[in-house]
Structures are given as structure tokens and as C-alpha cells.
Amino acid sequence: MLRVALTGGIATGKTYVLERLRAAGVPVIDADDLVHGALLPGTPAAAAVSQQFGPEMLDADGAVNRKALGTRVFSDASARRTLEAILHPGVYDAIHQWFDDLKSSGALLGVAAIPLLYETKHEGDFQAVVVTACQQETQVQRMTGRDGLSETEAQRRIAAQLPIDDKVNRADFVVRTDGTLAETDRQVDETLGKLRSRAEKM
């Protein structure tokens, strides 16, 4: 089975591309969903976040306040590394188990969306990597409009990740999302065709 990772910079269109792949019948999993689940009330990760960053990081129901936590970790590299050490092992374990189950079902292809794939040095776990990319100005516009971040906050979050050009240079496939949705869709369809062809030859 062909194990594919989908990654890219923040606000470069990973979610849109993942949904296009899902709509085309490709089995997909999203690391962001796994993180969200890990931060729900009563989870080991929520307890660890409270212990490391203070109980004020939890909402009244015991869930991690992701906005407050994001503000903290994106302004403090040490805090960000601490959070990653809490979350990443469990996320990758879940992704690898998902792929194993998928292989047992007879699937030829699966895609995992992992925003920090290169930063966590896990690209070697996959046979192909697809990177979404766009201009930094577009990233900032998306984050200030969609997420309500200030331009300074948006720039800080972009700076916390590897430069998008580095990710593009290391990718097997690149989907540019600067243009129209139709242009993005065309690239996704072309990339999927190549992935399916590669999977059939394995």
C-alpha cells in the first residue's frame, strides 16, 4: 500500500486538498483531528498541558483552550517544543495504526495530513509526500480573515514552521493554491492520478 503524507505551510490549503481527496474516494486521516481529540476533557494530553502550562489553559469543562494555548506556544519556542513532545508521539502512533488497519482492509492508497511532517522529521515514514503551497501574503490574508489573527500573529505562526520553499523542494508532488479553486482542483486530480498509478505498481 502507498502511504502518502500531505503537508505544507499553515493556511496553504491542506484542508481543502484533503477534502478533495476524500471526495474522490481516497481514505484520509487528519493529524489536526487527532490533536483536537487528544485535547478533550479527561485525556492524558489535557492533563499534561495543565501540568506544564498551568490550569488556566483549560476551559471550565476541562478541555484545552486551543486559542490560549496557541497564543502561548507560538510566542515561545521552548513552550512549543514542550507541547509537541506531549502530542506528537500519540498522534504518530494513531496514524501508523490507521495505515496498518487500512492495509489489512486491502486498500492500495491512503493519505495522512500532517502539518509538521518535515519539522518532526517523519517524512521517511511515507512513500510519497504532497506539499500545498502559496505565497506568504496569501497565507497572512487567510489567517487574518479566516482565523481572526492579527498580521503579527499570523507572521509569527508562519515563522514557527520551515519555510514553504524548503518544503516544496523536498516534496514529491506540489499543489499550488494561489489561483482559483478550479486550478487547485486540476492539480489535485493530476496528483491523485499519479499517486494511484504508483500505488498500482507496488
Secondary structure, DSSP 8 states (H G I E B T S, - for coil): -EEEEEEESTTSSHHHHHHHHHHTT--EEEHHHHHHHHTSTT-HHHHHHHHHH-GGGB-TTS-B-HHHHHHHHTT-HHHHHHHHHHHHHHHHHHHHHHHHHHHHTT-SEEEEE-TTTTTTT-GGG-SEEEEEE--HHHHHHHHHHHS---HHHHHHHHHTS--HHHHHHH-SEEEE-SS-HHHHHHHHHHHHHHHHHHHHT-
